[in-house]
Every structure is written in C-alpha cells, then in structure tokens.
Amino acid sequence: MKIKTLEITNFRLLKHVVLSLEDHTTVIVGRNNSGKTSLTEIFRRLIGDKNPSFSIYDFSISAMDGFIKALHSKLEGKDDDIREEIPYIEIRITIEYPVDLEDLGILGDFIIDLDPASNIVIIAVKYSLKNGRIDSLFEGVADMGEESIKSFMKSLKERIPSLFETHITAVDPTDPENTALIEYSKFRSVLGASFINAQRGLDDVTHSEKDVLGKVLAQLFKTSQSNAAPDDMKSSSAALKVVVDDIQSKVDTDFNTQLNKLLPALGLFGYPGLSDPNLSTETTIDISNILESHTKIRYGQGNNLFLPETYNGLGSRNLIYILFQLFEFFRRYQSRQVSNSLDIIFIEEPEAHLHPQMQQIFIRKLYEIANEFSKTLNDGKAWPVQFVVTTHSTHMANEAEFEAIRYFLTSNGVARETIVKDLRKEFKAADLKQDKEFLHKYLTLTKCDLYFADKAILIEGPAERLMMPLLIAKRDELDLTKAQLGLQYVTTIEVGGAYAHHFYKFLDFLELQCLVITDLDSVLMTKGEKITYPGSFVKNGSHTSNAGIKNWFAKDSVGHYPLADCLVLTADNKVSGSRRIAFQIAEDGKVAIGRSFEEAFILANREHFGISEIEEDDVEASAETHAPENKKKTEFALKYSLEETKWNVPKYILEGLEWLAIKPVPAVIDPVEDVKEPTE
C-alpha cells in the first residue's frame, strides 16, 4: 500500500500541482523559495489534533483574485456563480493498495466504488466556505471601490477562520461525483505523517548542553505505553516503571518526612485562618519528565570516561538524531491499533553538517534502514513507509535515482506559483533512454548543481572552465550599468562537444537559462574510396563535426552539419527556448574564424600573439600554429587566467555571455513561501 499522487490546490506557492511519489524515496530539489517548504507545511496541518485549518496567508496569491471576483459577482447579484468563484484549499491523496488484500482494515472505510478490479483510494481534504455563509463573508461591502476592496481583503484575516471549515471525503475513482464524508479520526488513522525538520537544534554548544538526542527517548517511552505497542517495548517500559515505583515508595516516606520539616509554621504570620490548613508535601516522579529533562546521551571514550552529547561533531550528531527519529517513527507505527495504515516521512535538508561522502551514503541507505527495522523488529513484516526528502545538496540530488527526482520551479511574474517537474514522466520515452542513462551517470560522477543554479554555462573543456570566471568578469567590466553576470548564481559545467546534446532535453525540462559554448570543429568532406571528414581551416571547411551543433539544428539528419549553414546564423537563430548556443564567429571587421576556443582567443588578440600584420587569408594558419597542443591547453588557460590577463574576450563568447546576463533571474525572496501570520 502506498501513496501514488498528491494534488494540491491554492496552498501558498502550490496553486495547483500534482506530485507523484516513488514507492520508496522521492527527492525534492529546487532553488530557494520554490515551494518545497509549502509541501511539508500542508502535511503538518493534516496531522494535527483536530481538523486542519488555514488562514488568509495560506492561500496562493492568485486566490486573492478569486475573492475579488466572487465579491464582484455578489454585488452584481450573480448568486449562482459566487460559490464556484470563492477560493478553497485542497489536497487530494491517491492511495494504491494490493487488489488481493484480504484485510482492508481502516482503509475499507475509504473504499466507496463498486469496481472489484479497482485498487485506488482517493481522499480529499478541502478547506472551504461553510454552507450558508456567503452573506457573512461579504457583509458590509457595498461597492467595488478601491477602499471597499482594501477593507474587504483586510477583513478576510478574521472572517476566514470563522466562516471556513475542513471536510474530508472519500472520492470514487470511477465517478468523481460520488463522495462520502469521513471522520477526521479515521483519516488520521489511515495516514501517519512525520517530520524531521531542517532546524534540529543541534547547535555547536559545549558550555551549556542541549541534549537533543536524549529527548527522543522520552517520546519512545510514551509510545511504549500504547496498548498496541510490541511486547518488547512493553516489557522495557514495565521494567522502568518497576524501578521508578521502588524509588517512589522511598520518596513517599523518608523523603517527604524530611521535606515536611522545611514547611513554615503558617501561624507565625498572625493572619486569621492561616494556621488551619494541615499542609504536607507530595513528590511525584514522572518517568517521561525524567527521560525528557534529565536523561542524556553519552559517548563512551574508554577508561570509564563518557563525554556529553555536545562533545561529538555536529555531523555525527545529526546522523544519529535522524536515525533515532526514524526508529521512534517506526515504533509509533508498530504501536497503532489499526491495520493497513501507511506512513509518509518528510526529511528536510538532511545534509546539514554532513560531509559529501556521508550525504551520498545517507540517500542511498535511507530505505535500507526502514527495511532493517522491519526485518529485525517486526518479524519481517514490511513497514509501509515512503520518504520525501527535500534537499539543496548536489551530492544527494545526484546520488538519488534519476526517476526519483521532482524538480520544483517557480514561474516568473507577480503571482508566482510552483511548477513540479517529474523526471520519471519526462524521460520515459524510448528515444530519451540514452540521454537519461548518460545524465544519471554524469550527474553522479560530477555532482553538478544544475538543479539549484539560476543559470548555467556548458563548455567544451578545461581551458574554458579555468578561464570562465575571468571571461565573465571582463564582460561585466565593459558596462557596469548592465546586469552583472558575476553577481548571479551561474554554474559552469564541462561537458565536451561530443556530449553537450545529451543535456538539451534536460535543460529544457529544468527551464534553466543556459549558454552552450562549443567549438566549430570545421572539417572538409573528402571523397575517395569512402567519404572522410578530415579537420580543416574554417575558410576551407565544408561541414562541422561537432555533435552539439548538429543535434541543435538538425537532430535527425544523417552525417555532419553543413558549415555554411552555421556561418549564416544570426544571434537570434542560435536561441532555442531557454537555451542559446555559441560557437566561433569572425571578430568585428575581420573574416578569419578559429575552429577551437584557443584559436578564437588568439584571433581576438592578434597583437598579443604577433599576428596582427598577417593577411586575413593566412591568419587561420598562424592561429593554429600558436594554439597549444591538447595536453598543454591547461597551461595555456592558467597563463592567461593568472599571469597575462590583459586581453579581449572572443566575440562569440562575449555575445553569449551578454545574452545570458540580461535574462531575468527568479526573485530571491518570495512573499508567500515563508509568510507567517503575525501574532497579536
């Protein structure tokens, strides 16, 4: 049994998203303020002690227009349209269960369809206006004037909590109109949601201890008191109780006898009546309080030396804390009295304080931990748990299964909203199999941060990678009034000309502004016993052998791409969606073109290399002579990055960087994602 999809409407940045979950672990990635926190927060609301409730601050920005539109219909007397226009917050949870499941348990209350072949349950949790409260919602608003609308929107802060309510319904998967109301207690029984927060209180404090780990034991003890708790938990808690009861008997006699002597004689105050009460003391020992406030985790160091919790490193404590929490969640599941319930656990930013290798191991081993709990502590019966991990770690994101990634992207504009990108759905086509396999291997090996960057630059080799920071700085220095690319979060990835095309679909999927800098790689088609394509100067070339260029402009064509077609392309012709390709072109007022980065660099700085007087028809050959061999390209790049830094940026790179710099960057701060209702 597992959750297949979550459909969320009108909650903060999640205006309308459909999120499919993996059977085991789903990894949520994306830039800051992209809606990841909103996803976790709506589940926090679902698993409280009472029906979920929301405030005006929880509605998406676009929902505000819905309230105004409903007001307009109310004032115009269009009563039939009003309720449909009033915004609501809803989450629909689709659960899949085995068709041959004999004991449906609590899940049976949610199955309302009559199709024996169906194995789907849909639960809808909807926060909407109560019946008969339309007039109350718009009370006192007489017109659509600016002040009236402002007053109405302000009043929603108080009106929504009192006029809206939450209904939980089971929805027939074969007939959406067929629904049945479900009690909140039953909903809480079928779904368990737990959270390991990003802020875990693991401060690096050594003088005043913060025993975060010890407090988890208190919760474990409380869980063990449940009637449905496993026998091993009950026996452990019973043994603890025996010890405490023995201490309590001593407290009730010897301890309290001495404590009573500390009480003052009230008659000494001379106030009428104060001498009447017979005061005595009673001291009660609470096991939970002992565990929570006075039990500490210690690390054995040998020679009977045990160090406090805070003396261990933050990374180790973080990992141990997460493990403790998972264990407590598992024990809580075991202690439930209902059958066929499921768990979803949200883990926010588990990478805190973990070094890269530990991050990789964590995401790889997460579900193995759950399996080990089931194997050793639950007689092999599987724990029906699904993990949702939100992370900013490139190591975790790239180590996770490619299909398990869900990329959260926010749209541009005032009414920003989250768009969920599902790699499993996007790359399921057979013709994308090669791209998918290459990308997963590449991302795992290189740990690139395409998921988190605002913009990206794909380059050919180490020379461009080493020189790119200075290339960007020189472009920015040309005009300080323009958008400064050096101040934007740009990631540079070395992919080589033969592999850049594998990224095209991925970059489109991420909707990431990206500049692909590649080489012209001119060749000359030569006919002999068979057709060959040896390298040639651009002036003599017939085609380009660059796979990145070919797949950009003619993906399905056979053979090489005509060089003449490349050279006539304008800057606008080199843009495809959010991508732009850049390859060598002639410098202003010149004709000669280099076929590689190094040759283009030399042609852009002819005086420096002593070739400014050479005829244009012969200068390509001179540039090739001055260009370094492959194994010396790194030395070339270091020389012009660190030692000789007064040079011109090649035109094709300058044009590409200019295009990338002026593209809008998503806002850093979003007014909805983390908004909190102010306290009075």
C-alpha positions in Angstrom: 0.0 0.0 0.0 1.4 3.4 -1.0 0.6 7.0 -1.9 0.7 7.4 -5.6 0.0 11.1 -6.1 -0.7 14.3 -4.2 -2.8 17.0 -5.8 -2.6 20.3 -4.0 -4.7 23.4 -4.8 -4.3 27.0 -3.7 -1.8 26.5 -0.8 0.8 29.2 -0.8 3.1 28.7 -3.9 1.3 25.5 -4.7 -1.5 27.0 -6.8 -2.2 23.7 -8.5 0.4 20.9 -8.5 0.3 17.2 -9.0 3.1 15.3 -7.4 3.7 11.6 -7.9 5.6 9.8 -5.2 8.1 7.0 -5.6 7.4 3.7 -3.8 10.4 4.3 -1.5 12.1 7.7 -1.6 11.1 10.8 -3.5 13.7 13.6 -3.6 12.5 17.2 -3.9 15.1 19.6 -5.3 14.9 23.2 -6.5 16.1 26.7 -5.8 15.2 28.6 -2.6 11.6 29.6 -2.3 10.4 27.2 -4.9 7.6 25.6 -2.8 9.4 22.8 -1.0 8.5 24.1 2.4 4.9 24.6 1.4 4.6 20.9 0.6 5.9 19.9 4.0 3.8 22.5 5.8 0.4 21.4 4.3 1.1 17.9 5.7 1.8 19.4 9.1 -1.7 20.8 9.1 -3.2 17.5 8.1 -1.9 15.5 11.1 -2.7 17.8 14.0 -5.0 17.1 16.9 -8.1 18.5 15.1 -9.4 19.2 11.7 -6.8 21.2 9.6 -7.4 24.9 9.5 -5.8 27.7 7.5 -5.5 31.5 7.3 -5.6 34.1 4.6 -1.8 33.9 4.5 -2.0 30.3 3.4 -4.0 31.0 0.2 -2.0 31.3 -3.0 -1.5 34.8 -4.5 -3.8 34.1 -7.4 -6.5 33.1 -5.0 -6.8 36.7 -3.9 -8.2 37.5 -7.3 -10.8 34.8 -6.7 -12.1 36.5 -3.6 -12.4 39.8 -5.5 -14.1 38.1 -8.5 -16.6 36.5 -6.1 -17.2 39.9 -4.5 -18.0 41.3 -7.9 -20.5 38.6 -8.6 -22.1 39.1 -5.2 -22.6 42.8 -5.8 -24.0 42.1 -9.3 -26.4 39.6 -7.9 -24.9 36.6 -9.8 -25.6 34.2 -6.9 -25.2 31.1 -8.9 -21.5 31.9 -9.7 -20.4 33.0 -6.2 -19.6 29.7 -4.5 -17.7 28.5 -7.5 -15.5 31.6 -7.5 -14.7 31.6 -3.8 -11.2 30.1 -3.4 -10.6 27.0 -1.3 -7.5 25.0 -0.3 -7.5 21.3 -1.1 -5.2 18.3 -1.1 -6.2 15.1 -2.8 -4.2 11.9 -1.8 -4.4 9.0 -4.1 -3.5 5.7 -2.4 -2.9 2.4 -4.2 -3.4 -0.9 -2.4 -3.0 -4.6 -3.5 -6.0 -6.0 -5.3 -5.7 -9.3 -3.4 -5.5 -7.6 0.0 -7.6 -9.7 2.4 -7.8 -7.4 5.4 -8.6 -3.9 4.3 -8.6 -2.6 7.9 -9.3 1.1 8.3 -8.7 1.6 4.6 -12.1 -0.1 3.9 -13.9 2.9 5.2 -12.5 4.9 2.3 -13.4 2.5 -0.5 -16.8 3.6 -1.9 -16.5 2.4 -5.5 -18.2 -0.9 -6.7 -15.5 -2.0 -9.1 -13.8 -5.2 -7.8 -10.8 -4.6 -10.1 -10.2 -1.1 -8.7 -7.3 -0.8 -6.2 -7.3 3.0 -5.8 -8.5 5.2 -2.9 -8.8 8.9 -3.2 -9.0 11.1 -0.1 -9.9 14.8 -0.5 -9.2 17.2 2.3 -10.9 20.5 1.4 -10.9 23.8 3.4 -13.8 25.9 2.0 -16.6 28.3 2.9 -19.3 26.8 5.2 -22.8 26.4 3.7 -25.0 29.4 4.2 -22.1 31.8 4.9 -21.8 33.7 1.7 -23.6 36.7 3.0 -21.4 36.8 6.1 -18.3 36.6 4.0 -19.2 39.8 2.1 -21.0 41.6 4.9 -20.6 45.4 4.9 -19.1 45.6 1.4 -21.3 47.9 -0.7 -19.2 48.6 -3.9 -16.1 47.8 -5.9 -14.3 50.9 -5.0 -10.6 50.8 -4.1 -11.2 51.4 -0.4 -14.0 48.9 -0.2 -11.9 46.2 -1.8 -9.0 47.0 0.5 -11.3 46.8 3.6 -12.8 43.6 2.4 -9.4 41.9 1.8 -8.3 43.1 5.3 -11.4 41.6 6.9 -10.6 38.1 5.4 -8.0 37.6 8.1 -10.8 37.4 10.8 -13.6 36.0 8.6 -11.8 33.0 7.0 -11.1 31.1 10.3 -14.7 31.6 11.5 -16.5 31.1 8.2 -14.4 28.3 6.6 -14.2 24.7 7.6 -12.5 21.4 6.6 -14.3 18.5 5.1 -12.6 15.1 4.5 -14.2 12.9 1.8 -13.6 9.7 0.1 -13.9 10.1 -3.7 -14.9 7.3 -6.0 -12.0 6.9 -8.5 -14.5 5.7 -11.2 -17.0 8.5 -10.5 -15.6 11.8 -9.0 -19.2 13.0 -8.2 -19.6 10.1 -5.8 -18.2 11.1 -2.5 -18.6 10.2 1.2 -17.8 12.2 4.3 -15.1 10.7 6.5 -14.4 11.5 10.1 -11.1 13.2 10.8 -10.1 10.5 13.3 -10.4 7.8 10.6 -8.3 9.9 8.3 -5.6 10.3 11.0 -5.7 6.5 11.5 -5.1 5.6 7.9 -2.3 8.2 7.4 0.7 8.8 9.6 2.9 11.8 8.7 6.2 12.5 10.5 8.8 15.2 10.1 12.5 15.6 10.6 12.9 19.4 10.4 15.8 21.3 8.8 16.4 23.1 12.1 17.1 20.2 14.5 18.5 22.2 17.5 22.0 20.7 17.1 23.8 23.9 18.0 27.5 23.7 18.4 27.4 24.4 22.1 29.9 22.9 24.6 29.4 25.1 27.7 25.6 24.8 28.1 24.5 21.4 26.8 21.5 20.9 24.6 20.7 17.2 24.8 18.5 16.9 21.7 19.2 13.2 21.3 18.1 12.3 24.9 14.7 13.9 24.4 13.9 11.3 21.7 13.9 8.6 24.4 11.0 10.3 26.2 8.9 10.0 23.1 9.9 6.4 22.7 8.7 5.7 26.2 5.4 7.4 25.6 4.9 5.2 22.5 5.6 2.1 24.5 2.6 2.8 26.8 0.2 2.2 23.9 -1.9 -1.0 24.2 -0.9 -1.9 20.7 2.9 -1.5 21.3 5.1 -4.5 20.6 5.8 -6.8 23.5 9.5 -5.9 23.7 8.6 -2.2 24.1 6.0 -3.0 26.8 8.4 -5.2 28.8 11.1 -2.5 28.7 8.8 0.2 29.8 7.3 -2.0 32.5 10.8 -2.7 33.9 11.4 1.0 34.0 8.2 1.6 35.9 9.1 -1.1 38.5 12.4 0.8 39.2 10.6 4.1 39.4 7.9 2.7 41.7 10.5 1.5 44.1 12.0 5.0 44.2 8.6 6.5 44.6 7.9 4.4 47.7 11.0 5.8 49.3 10.0 9.3 48.3 6.6 8.9 49.9 8.1 8.0 53.3 11.6 9.1 54.1 11.9 11.9 51.6 8.6 13.6 52.3 9.1 13.3 56.1 12.2 15.3 55.9 10.7 17.7 53.3 7.7 18.5 55.5 10.1 19.9 58.1 11.0 22.6 55.7 7.4 23.9 55.6 7.0 27.1 57.7 4.5 27.3 60.6 1.8 29.4 59.0 0.5 30.7 62.3 3.6 32.8 62.7 2.2 35.2 60.2 -0.6 36.1 62.6 -3.2 36.2 59.9 -6.6 34.6 60.8 -7.2 31.2 59.2 -3.6 30.6 58.0 -3.0 28.2 60.9 -6.0 26.0 60.0 -4.7 24.1 56.9 -2.8 20.9 57.6 -0.1 21.2 54.9 2.1 18.4 53.8 4.2 17.6 50.7 3.7 15.1 47.9 6.5 14.5 45.4 5.7 12.5 42.3 8.3 11.1 39.9 7.3 11.3 36.3 9.2 8.8 34.1 8.5 10.9 30.9 9.8 14.0 32.6 12.9 12.2 33.8 13.6 10.9 30.3 12.9 14.3 28.6 14.6 16.6 31.0 17.2 14.6 32.9 18.3 11.8 30.6 21.4 12.5 28.5 23.1 10.6 25.7 26.8 10.0 26.5 29.6 8.8 24.2 32.0 6.2 25.6 35.6 7.2 25.3 37.2 4.3 27.2 38.6 4.2 30.8 35.1 4.8 32.0 35.0 8.3 30.5 31.7 9.3 28.9 31.5 12.6 27.1 28.4 14.8 26.8 26.3 14.7 23.6 27.6 18.1 22.5 31.2 16.9 22.5 30.5 14.9 19.4 30.7 16.5 16.0 27.6 18.2 14.5 27.6 15.8 11.5 27.7 12.7 13.7 25.0 14.1 16.0 22.8 15.0 13.0 23.1 11.5 11.6 22.4 9.8 15.0 19.5 12.2 15.6 17.9 11.3 12.2 18.4 7.6 13.0 16.8 8.0 16.4 13.8 9.8 14.9 13.3 7.1 12.3 13.4 4.5 15.0 10.8 6.4 17.0 8.6 6.8 13.9 8.8 3.0 13.3 7.9 2.2 16.9 5.0 4.6 16.7 3.8 2.7 13.6 4.1 -0.6 15.5 2.0 0.8 18.3 -1.0 1.8 16.2 -4.2 -0.2 16.9 -5.4 -0.1 13.3 -4.4 -2.2 10.4 -3.5 -1.1 6.9 -2.3 2.4 7.7 0.7 3.9 6.0 3.4 6.4 6.8 5.0 9.3 4.9 8.1 10.9 6.5 9.4 14.2 5.4 13.1 14.8 5.9 14.2 18.4 5.3 17.8 19.2 4.4 19.4 16.1 5.9 22.7 17.3 4.5 23.3 19.7 7.4 26.8 19.2 8.8 27.3 16.0 6.8 30.4 15.7 4.6 29.8 14.8 0.9 30.5 11.1 1.2 28.2 10.8 4.2 25.5 12.7 2.2 25.8 10.1 -0.6 25.6 7.2 1.7 22.6 8.6 3.5 20.3 9.0 0.5 21.5 5.6 -0.8 20.8 3.7 2.5 17.7 5.5 3.7 15.2 2.9 2.7 17.6 0.1 3.8 17.2 1.4 7.3 13.4 1.1 7.2 13.8 -2.5 5.8 16.3 -3.4 8.6 13.8 -2.2 11.2 11.1 -4.4 9.7 13.4 -7.3 9.4 14.8 -7.3 12.9 12.0 -5.7 15.0 8.8 -6.6 13.1 9.1 -10.3 12.2 9.9 -9.3 8.6 6.6 -7.5 8.1 7.2 -4.5 5.8 6.8 -1.0 7.2 4.6 0.8 4.6 6.6 4.0 4.7 7.5 6.5 2.0 10.2 9.1 2.4 10.1 12.6 0.9 13.5 14.2 1.1 13.9 18.0 0.4 17.5 18.9 -0.2 19.9 21.6 -1.5 22.7 19.1 -1.7 24.1 18.3 -5.2 25.6 15.1 -3.7 22.2 13.9 -2.5 20.4 15.0 -5.6 22.8 13.4 -8.0 23.2 10.2 -5.9 19.4 9.6 -5.9 17.7 7.6 -8.6 17.2 9.7 -11.6 13.5 8.9 -11.8 13.0 9.8 -8.1 13.8 13.5 -8.6 11.0 16.0 -8.5 12.2 19.5 -9.5 10.3 22.4 -8.0 10.4 25.5 -10.2 8.6 28.8 -9.7 7.1 30.7 -12.5 8.0 34.3 -13.2 5.6 37.2 -12.7 3.9 38.8 -9.7 1.6 35.8 -9.0 4.4 33.3 -8.7 3.5 29.6 -8.4 5.3 26.3 -8.2 5.6 24.0 -11.2 6.5 20.4 -10.4 8.8 18.7 -12.9 8.8 14.9 -12.8 11.9 13.3 -14.2 10.2 9.8 -14.3 7.4 11.1 -16.5 9.6 13.4 -18.6 12.3 10.8 -19.6 10.1 7.7 -20.0 10.1 7.9 -23.8 12.3 5.2 -25.5 14.2 7.8 -27.6 15.3 9.5 -24.4 16.8 6.4 -22.8 20.3 7.1 -23.9 20.1 10.7 -22.7 18.7 9.5 -19.3 21.4 6.9 -18.8 24.2 9.4 -19.7 22.8 12.2 -17.5 22.4 9.9 -14.5 26.0 8.7 -14.8 27.3 12.2 -15.5 25.4 13.8 -12.6 26.6 11.0 -10.2 30.2 11.4 -11.2 30.5 15.2 -11.4 28.0 16.4 -8.7 27.0 19.4 -10.8 24.4 21.8 -9.4 22.0 22.3 -12.3 19.0 21.7 -10.0 19.9 24.7 -7.8 21.5 27.3 -10.1 19.8 30.3 -11.6 21.7 30.0 -14.9 24.2 27.6 -16.5 27.1 27.6 -18.9 28.0 24.4 -20.7 31.6 24.4 -22.0 33.9 22.2 -24.1 37.0 21.6 -21.9 39.3 22.6 -19.1 40.6 25.8 -20.8 37.2 27.4 -20.9 36.4 26.1 -17.4 39.6 27.7 -15.9 39.1 31.0 -17.8 35.3 31.4 -17.4 35.4 33.4 -14.2 37.7 36.0 -15.9 35.7 35.9 -19.1 32.6 36.8 -17.1 34.4 39.5 -15.1 35.7 41.1 -18.3 32.2 41.1 -19.9 30.8 42.7 -16.7 33.5 45.4 -16.7 32.6 46.5 -20.2 29.5 48.2 -19.0 28.8 48.4 -15.2 25.3 49.7 -15.9 24.1 46.4 -17.4 23.1 43.2 -15.5 26.3 41.8 -13.9 26.6 38.1 -14.6 29.2 37.7 -11.9 26.6 38.6 -9.3 24.2 35.9 -10.5 24.2 32.2 -9.4 25.7 30.7 -12.6 27.1 27.2 -12.7 29.7 26.2 -15.2 29.8 22.6 -16.4 32.4 21.0 -18.6 30.7 18.5 -20.9 32.7 18.4 -24.2 31.4 19.0 -27.6 30.5 15.3 -28.1 28.2 15.1 -25.1 26.5 18.6 -24.8 23.5 17.4 -26.8 22.6 14.9 -24.1 21.8 17.9 -21.9 19.4 19.7 -24.2 16.2 17.9 -23.2 17.3 18.1 -19.5 17.9 21.8 -19.7 14.5 22.4 -21.4 12.9 20.2 -18.6 14.6 22.4 -15.9 13.6 25.6 -17.8 17.1 26.8 -16.9 18.6 29.8 -18.8 21.7 28.1 -20.3 24.5 29.1 -22.6 26.2 26.3 -24.5 29.7 27.3 -25.6 31.1 24.8 -28.1 33.6 24.6 -31.0 33.0 24.9 -34.6 35.2 21.9 -35.4 35.4 22.5 -39.1 36.1 19.5 -41.4 36.3 19.1 -45.2 34.3 16.3 -46.8 36.8 14.3 -49.0 35.7 11.7 -51.5 37.9 8.7 -52.0 37.3 5.0 -51.7 35.0 6.2 -48.9 33.9 9.7 -47.8 36.1 11.1 -45.0 36.0 14.3 -43.0 39.5 15.4 -42.0 39.9 18.6 -40.0 40.4 21.8 -41.9 40.6 25.5 -41.6 37.2 27.2 -41.4 37.8 29.0 -44.7 38.2 25.7 -46.5 35.7 23.6 -44.5 32.5 22.0 -45.7 30.9 20.8 -42.5 31.2 20.8 -38.7 31.9 17.6 -36.9 30.5 19.0 -33.6 27.7 16.8 -32.3 26.4 19.6 -30.1 25.8 21.8 -33.2 24.4 19.0 -35.3 21.9 17.9 -32.7 20.9 21.5 -32.0 20.0 22.4 -35.6 19.4 19.0 -37.3 19.0 16.3 -34.8 17.5 13.7 -37.1 19.8 14.4 -40.1 22.5 11.9 -41.2 26.2 12.8 -41.2 27.8 16.1 -40.5 26.1 19.5 -40.5 27.0 21.9 -43.3 29.4 24.6 -42.2 27.9 27.2 -44.5 24.6 26.9 -42.6 26.3 27.6 -39.3 28.1 30.7 -40.5 25.0 32.5 -41.8 23.1 32.1 -38.5 22.3 35.3 -36.6 22.3 35.6 -32.8 18.5 35.1 -32.8 18.8 31.9 -34.8 21.0 30.5 -32.1 18.3 30.6 -29.4 16.0 27.7 -28.6 13.6 28.3 -25.7 15.8 29.0 -22.6 19.0 27.8 -24.4 21.5 29.6 -26.6 24.4 28.1 -28.4 27.6 30.0 -29.1 30.4 28.9 -31.5 33.3 30.7 -33.2 32.5 33.6 -35.4 34.7 36.3 -37.1 35.7 39.3 -34.9 34.4 42.7 -35.9 35.9 43.9 -39.2 37.6 40.5 -39.8 36.9 37.4 -41.8 39.1 34.6 -40.3 37.4 32.2 -37.8 39.1 29.8 -35.4 37.9 26.3 -35.1 38.6 26.0 -31.4 38.5 28.2 -28.3 42.3 28.6 -28.3 42.4 29.6 -31.9 39.4 32.1 -31.4 41.2 33.5 -28.4 44.4 34.1 -30.5 42.4 35.7 -33.3 40.7 38.1 -30.9 44.1 39.1 -29.5 46.3 39.3 -32.7 48.7 41.9 -31.4 49.5 40.0 -28.3 50.5 36.9 -30.4 52.3 39.0 -33.1 50.0 38.1 -36.0 48.2 41.4 -36.5 50.0 42.1 -39.8 49.3 38.7 -41.4 47.0 38.6 -44.3 43.4 37.6 -43.4 43.6 34.7 -45.8 46.6 33.3 -43.9 45.8 34.2 -40.3 43.9 31.0 -39.5 47.1 29.0 -40.1 49.0 31.3 -37.8 46.4 31.0 -35.1 46.7 27.2 -35.4 50.5 27.5 -35.0 50.2 29.5 -31.8 47.5 27.3 -30.4 48.6 24.8 -27.7 48.5 21.1 -28.2 45.8 19.2 -26.3 48.0 18.3 -23.3 49.1 21.9 -22.9 45.7 23.6 -23.1 45.5 23.8 -19.3 48.9 25.5 -19.1 47.6 28.0 -21.8 44.4 28.7 -19.7 46.3 29.2 -16.5 48.8 31.5 -18.1 46.0 33.8 -19.4 43.9 33.5 -16.2 46.7 34.3 -13.7 49.7 35.9 -15.4 48.8 37.7 -18.5 45.3 39.0 -18.0 45.1 41.9 -20.4 43.2 40.5 -23.4 39.9 40.7 -25.3 37.1 38.2 -24.9 36.4 36.4 -28.2 33.3 37.8 -29.8 31.3 34.6 -29.9 31.7 34.1 -26.1 31.0 37.8 -25.4 27.8 37.7 -27.3 26.7 34.5 -25.5 27.5 36.0 -22.1 25.7 39.1 -22.9 22.5 37.1 -23.8 22.8 35.1 -20.6 23.4 38.1 -18.3 20.3 40.0 -19.3 17.9 37.1 -18.9 15.7 37.6 -15.8 16.7 35.8 -12.6 13.9 34.5 -10.3 13.4 36.6 -7.3 15.4 35.6 -4.3 12.6 36.3 -1.8 9.0 35.2 -2.3 6.2 36.9 -0.3 4.2 33.7 0.1 6.5 30.8 0.6 7.6 31.5 4.2 5.0 34.1 5.2 3.9 33.7 8.8 0.7 35.1 10.3 1.6 37.9 12.6 0.9 37.5 16.3 -1.3 39.9 18.1 
